[in-house]
Amino acid sequence: MNTQILSTSEYDIALAGKILAGGGLVAFPTETVYGLGANALDETAVKKIYLAKGRPSDNPLIVHIAEKEDIIPLVKEVTPTAKALIDAFFPAPLTIILPKSEKIGNVVSGGLDTVAVRMPQNKTARALIKAAGVPVAAPSANTSGLPSPTKAKHVIEDLSGKIDAVIQGEDCDFGIESTVITLATDTPTVLRPGAVTKEMLEAVIGRVEIAKAVLEGMASDEVAASPGMKYKHYAPKAKVILVNASKERYEQFVNSKKDAFALCFEGDDVAIPKVTYGNESDDLSQAKEIFDALRRLDDMGAKKVYARIPRKSGVGMAVYNRLIRAAAFHIIDLEKPFTIGLTGQTGAGKGFVGEYLSKLGFNVLDTDIYARKICEPNSPVLAVLAAEFGNDIIKDGSLDRQLLASRAFSSPENTAKLNSITHPAILELCEKDAVFPSVLDAPLLFECKGDKMCYRTIAVLAPFELRLERIMKRDGITRQQAIARMNAQQGEEFYIKNSDFTVVNDGRNIENQINEILEEIL
């Protein structure tokens, strides 16, 4: 297919309108990003959009209109809330979802009973819709999953030879897709943030919710009710990892990296190759530049990119929403005290993994050592233990650990009491000693809620017989005693379910497994 490159002249817009009316595809500028348009009332034409983009068919499209009243035939009812938003904002970078009319087919709506409609601010876009004489379904004009296009050249790079025409207009003003709000729920809910913020919407219609999927991703069984909700989206070819950190900590972190790029703000003191995306205090500048910045990283040959995280309020929420999907939700949180939580079954080899991480430069915080520290003579914890389990557990000022164990482990209730006293104290000491990067080495990591302080968790597992042999040899105990200790722990399924990563110590190369996990984490 020969893709025509058209201008914004009246003649070329009229030509583009005829292409749309005839069932063809035309890419055109809007104030948000470039859109790829088709006649929204022609199911065959709309299917071509999915084919050209390589877009999943369950991902609904937005229908663009030229005038406010054009929404009336497309929906069952323009509700008072919808009318308030239309009157206050249209034309705007705002999409409204309502129950659809019979005019809207299943292809446009992604099989849903709703339709998403917006009236763009961009004059070229509205002129094209008027020239076509039909509502225009239009997602972003890019290969599905890649960063959205904010310049005509991005569209040509992605879709040349796959669509009928591109209107080569101005760069997009906002640089991110429209805000999407659904009015098909009990409470109006933002499904995709954009330049029209939650605060702006609430000033018109009152309470507005933010869908959980905006910042955390969709649930496995959740249906995408809006474009841009998929787990991974807007992503360059490079692997993007978000870094939650102050300016100084981010600079220190990325400047220690090799063979990586930085995606940061103007003025960040970064020594590795970098691309900036706006000013730290100017959300709109970040929004306008983010997609172009992601594409430039690919042009520069970046393979791994550490992106400084934007704020999550105002338009910054929209920028964060795009970045978190570009990164497939990979985040390094330097504001947390621990990088990795390390746990596992007794006899599986957790100690070996901790030693290896220590050699790699991690600060290993062993909770067994801290458990002894909190029970040193005259410690506050020791007094609490004595009050709970009897003063005779203290002899000559020191804890009789064997006597305490006999009482604390005599029943589940007593064990719970022991843990409620010792676990908070242990974690408090660990947190004081934590520096990035640290490892919290805790046999009861999940039971003591230590995982809440960790960015990612690793569990070390091993086959039953192999663990049994190691424990008997290590502790000089009988097979029956070793089995009793093993049975007192959680089963393998518990660790697999609760941990982010597992290391299997059954003769496989442990170091290689750890290196692969660290590559994923860092």
Salt bridges, closest charged atoms under 4 A:
GLU31 OE2 - ARG118 NH1 2.76
ASP58 OD2 - LYS230 NZ 3.17
GLU67 OE2 - LYS130 NZ 3.00
ASP87 OD2 - LYS83 NZ 2.72
ASP158 OD2 - ARG295 NH2 2.95
ASP171 OD2 - LYS151 NZ 2.93
GLU177 OE1 - ARG322 NE 2.94
GLU202 OE2 - LYS198 NZ 2.96
GLU209 OE2 - ARG207 NH2 2.46
GLU216 OE1 - LYS212 NZ 3.90
GLU251 OE2 - LYS247 NZ 2.63
ASP268 OD1 - ARG308 NH1 2.89
GLU280 OE2 - ARG308 NH2 2.58
ASP283 OD2 - ARG311 NH2 2.57
ASP292 OD1 - HIS154 NE2 3.25
ASP292 OD2 - ARG296 NE 3.41
GLU388 OE2 - LYS417 NZ 3.47
ASP392 OD2 - ARG407 NH2 2.61
ASP400 OD2 - LYS395 NZ 3.12
ASP441 OD1 - LYS350 NZ 2.45
GLU465 OE2 - ARG479 NH2 3.25
ASP475 OD1 - ARG474 NE 2.98
ASP475 OD2 - ARG485 NH1 2.69
ASP506 OD1 - ARG508 NE 3.09
GLU519 OE2 - LYS304 NZ 2.78
GLU520 OE1 - LYS239 NZ 3.62
GLU520 OE2 - HIS330 NE2 2.71
